[in-house]
Amino acid sequence: MLEHFTHTNNITLSAVGRTLGLLCLLIFFPGLASAANISAQPDSVFLLAYSKDEGKSGLLLAWSNDKKNWYGIGPDHRFLFSDFGSWGTQKRMFAPDLFQDEKGVWHCVWSLNDNVQQFAHAASANLYDWGRQSYPVVMKSGSVSNPEISGKNGKFLITWQHEEGESNGYYQTTTTDFKNYAPTTAVADKERLNRRVKAEIDGTTYEGVVNKVSWGLVDDLIKNYQWTKFHESEKAEKMADDPVRFASLKPVNAEISLRPSERKQISDMLIGAFFEDISYAADGGLYAELVQNRDFEYKPSEKKGKDKNWNHTTAWVLEGDNASFRIDSLNPIHPNNKYYAVLDVKQLGKGLVNEGFDGIALKAGEKYNFSAFAKAIDSKSNTLTVRLTDKNGRNLAETKINNIGTAWKKYNATLMTKETVADAKIAVVPQKAGKVGLDMISLFPQNTFNGRKNGLRKDLAQTIADLHPKFMRFPGGCVAHGDGIENIYRWKNTIGPLEGRVPMRNLWGYHQSMGLGYYEYFQFCEDIGAEPVPVLAAGVPCQNSSTGGHGQQGGIPMADMDEYVQDVLDLIEWANGDKNTTWGKKRIEAGHPEPFNLKYVGIGNEDLITDIFEERFTMIFNAVKEKHPEITVIGTVGPFYMGTDYDEGWALARKLQVPMVDEHYYQSPGWFINNQDFYDRYDRAGTKVYLGEYAAFVDDRRMNIESALSEALYLSAIERNGDVVSMTSFAPLLAKEHHTSWNPDLIYFNNTEVKPTVDYYVQKLYSLNSGDTYVPAKVELTEKQENVQKRIGVSVVQDTRSKDLIVKLVNLLPVDVNSALDLSAFNMAGKEATLTVLQGKPTDENVMPKESTVQVSEKLKYQLPAYSFSVIRIKTK
């Protein structure tokens, strides 16, 4: 999941993009054209590098002819952003210093904050396309502030001011490659350059570093800023402005002719699903367990101070005055499940009550499986009554479990209620006075998806299955690489008996029981006919980690990487191995004798492409490639569609010949409308693309016809580029109402309802109507304006198995489009076609597709309604 969506991550503009946008710039920014009059330009000017807003601004630049009158390039246009550490007090840039070396490369160093012993470095050829950042540790304690950089003959000197307690001084180090540094030594203040000056910009005085540069450099920086503004204006395009934008537009005529001689093979895996345990998608959601905190393993640290009541007793209440309830860890049922409840009852009839996840939803006539580990502590035996009640305490169902012995043992029972209740509770009540130990208290509906034990909530799982995803990526997202090294998701901790699994803190601020683990993920993929795509951390935690290493700077120690790499190899063996392999045997013993036929493994998730990442990713990739060449490894190129991590990630993929990379971007409808050619320029023979996370959203991060149709339009371009893009998945998939960590989401739900969004139906229509052959189409419109042409999408594919021809037509205009589709090359006249239409006003949020049939002619005439997505499926049989 894109945890740091809100910043630009040093976003830059490719040379191709700048060239393509130049004509538009001349139209929208006439001042740019006048800049071409070089006769009025100075030979050189002064360039000021500075930051403001307590370092939140990133690198800002201003220029001057005389060092008195300064002109901000922007203003507030961020040329470089510090990506060090987590949000909040981190990700700051203090006192940036710029230096140009003898090869013309610019180096920027800056202070990170006042409590870390590191400075930051990045390099650029032009001051807007920046390479990866590094953060060398140069002090044992104290602060590193006001860094300066200089150099000669390939050797660079960095000095800084150091404060610790009442003492302060100046220190230095040298490097030739910004990877290896000489030991830190003291330096006198007089040896510092002290190039920082004060400058007034727009009435405010700032402190920064001045360099004398050519006017051509500044002119290029201004053009970069202006291109960025134009790009932002494209992204800001909204359908709310359509009444003005298309005020005089009449219905448009479209002649569509197909070119079957130019057809090409495309991926048959384009539409999949991405599941991340975010917004209570697993526990309390897809995982059908109805008891919250069943294992008493909730910890205060999971909420990081946000909820003072979050602890081992969360969701549990003791009923009865003459009773006590405490948590113990002596002699647990399993070392991985340390904590359990001790219930000391002196007055019978009272017990331990669980509220579930926002209550327990029960259906009349349904059976529920209860289980718990229990032991009598200060008596030879006890009896438990298990009771389901409504919120007023009224009894709905009850059963007894007799002969609770003195050693831990799992007990099972079945309950059934004749009433449907949305907010029931479960009570466990001892029938004898004394102490009873309780753990793993569970209530499961028998009616799970496909009837699986320890299974999935049926209606939610079925809604996902109805998408017919060709694959499913799991378990994240940011959850996969975790908040700090200790929070990295380890697949081995999620298999085996439930009481032996290792629960952990969820990066999104709650608890993961791991009841929904790798076995259940693979089993679900098998049940719905989707290829499993597990994603494993690349040996580094989330780039915004708040625990250990200031974000992704602290990877798994290289001394431990062999063991971690072996874990990755063991996963493949567990999924695909036979009874003669160690891990294949474990899968078989768990109840799945046949292999899962794993074909894909994701390594990394929108990571910062740092030296630390590259070293560990390369190690994992090479090991998998050598041991399992049949496995497609999916790499990562950061969280944005351009910028440092995107560029560095793609460079690494080309260097290692990674077969596929995972791209992520969440953008406005305007971006999707104006970037339909995004993949047209990709290398057709190079690394393939998995668009693993994407979504369109309107300003308040809602989903409606505007977002859905923007995605439908973009997916028509994805199909056109299906020879480059192999897979896509909308993200996130699930979100529980009142517990959302991220918006938008494809499917919202509560305990009793599943609420697919309008965007869900776009995904479903593309998935159900996918093909493996793309048939190019020529579209001739009566209206030639570019903004009209961009609002109409046509994609024609054929499914070689059914031989069906599938035509997708998207109309994002406020007027109808009268289309005439020439099908003469396919000899389909007289055949029947299924027509499915999703249509509404841009602000509509609750719209469903409507289906009908049409008769096909050689020149099929069809009127695309305003703001609609239409699918015409022509059956050949």
Beta strands, then each sheet from edge to edge (+ up, - down):
strand 1: 44-50
strand 2: 60-64
strand 3: 71-72
strand 4: 94-100
strand 5: 106-111
strand 6: 119-124
strand 7: 145-152
strand 8: 155-164
strand 9: 167-175
strand 10: 185-186
strand 11: 196-201
strand 12: 204-214
strand 13: 252-258
strand 14: 264-265
strand 15: 273-274
strand 16: 316-318
strand 17: 323-328
strand 18: 340-345
strand 19: 352-354
strand 20: 360-362
strand 21: 367-376
strand 22: 382-389
strand 23: 395-404
strand 24: 409-416
strand 25: 421-430
strand 26: 434-445
strand 27: 471-474
strand 28: 504-506
strand 29: 510-512
strand 30: 531-536
strand 31: 600-603
strand 32: 632-636
strand 33: 660-667
strand 34: 688-696
strand 35: 725-728
strand 36: 734-736
strand 37: 747-749
strand 38: 754-756
strand 39: 773-774
strand 40: 777-781
strand 41: 792-798
strand 42: 805-811
strand 43: 817-822
strand 44: 832-839
strand 45: 850-855
strand 46: 859-864
strand 47: 868-874
sheet 1: 3+ 2- 1+ 12- 11+
sheet 2: 4+ 5- 6+
sheet 3: 7+ 8- 9+ 10-
sheet 4: 40+ 13- 43- 46+
sheet 5: 14+ 39- 41+ 42- 47+ 44- 45+
sheet 6: 15+ 27+ 30+ 31+ 32+ 33+ 34+ 35+
sheet 7: 16+ 19- 25+ 20-
sheet 8: 16+ 19- 25+ 22- 23+
sheet 9: 17+ 18- 26+ 21- 24+
sheet 10: 28+ 29-
sheet 11: 36+ 37+ 38-
end
